Amino acid sequence: MSQSREKKRKFDIPIWRKANLSIEEAAAYSGIGMAKLYEMTESEDCPFVLWIGSRRMIKRKSLIRRLHAVETLGCASVICSDKTGTLTENKMTVRQISGIDYSFTVSGSGYEKDGDFKENGAHADPLLHPAANLLLEASVLCSNSKIVSSGKNKENRSKTADKIKTVWDVQGDPTETALLIMAAKAGITAERMEKTYTRLDELPFDSKRKCMSVVVRSSSGKRFLFTKGGYDILLPKCLYIQCRSGVRTLDDGLRQEIDRENE
């Protein structure tokens, strides 16, 4: 037997075995299937050594899903991490609101006051659509964030254009704040809602319900419950849907249409 063949045979034993890893452990650490792993053990190109790196990192409580991430990390000389307030501003902006028979795009960025609603590319008033109007009101009523001032005396110079933009001063959760700003662009504010509704109770968001609810009383004495949360949580709880033409029964066809829109 030639020296080259002897050298090749010397490394025929898979490294995952030399590292005292079972085939199951190797598959789990590598993020690939068992069948694929068995196939790779016969290949000379399989990066077995990366499994050892993954195992060492797991011992240090670092879980690696893809093996090549170990190789990339090993080649890195500088790691940059973001801290809120440096690369990002911890601000969110609503860009679109949609329903069964409407879809509005929302312009503006961050907490800027400038922004309007468009439907099919043309300026539109969402308050004329009963479902969109209700959505905007719920965004304000079902919220604990606040717009604390009109922002008239606060100016923010754009980083991309040499102009001054007026922004709102806000307090609270970024997601709720984004909803408040969206509603304010349509003229729906907390001050306006307080003239019509009085909050009676609140069911805060928790990991079990996965939604937040508030109970309010209207000026006519009726009580309403407004809830916000993920559509996959709220949709099974709903029996009806507000459309432009009125309230419709939420049948299987409409539910499937909503699912497609949220895929």
Secondary structure as UniProt FT lines:
FT   HELIX           3..10
FT   HELIX           15..18
FT   TURN            19..20
FT   HELIX           23..30
FT   HELIX           34..40
FT   TURN            41..42
FT   TURN            44..45
FT   HELIX           48..59
FT   TURN            60..61
FT   HELIX           67..75
FT   TURN            84..86
FT   STRAND          96..98
FT   STRAND          103..106
FT   TURN            110..111
FT   STRAND          117..119
FT   TURN            120..121
FT   STRAND          122..123
FT   HELIX           126..128
FT   HELIX           130..141
FT   STRAND          146..149
FT   TURN            152..153
FT   STRAND          155..157
FT   STRAND          164..167
FT   STRAND          169..171
FT   HELIX           174..185
FT   TURN            186..187
FT   HELIX           190..194
FT   TURN            195..196
FT   STRAND          197..203
FT   TURN            207..209
FT   STRAND          211..218
FT   TURN            219..220
FT   STRAND          223..229
FT   HELIX           231..234
FT   HELIX           235..237
FT   STRAND          240..243
FT   TURN            244..245
FT   STRAND          246..249
FT   HELIX           252..261
//
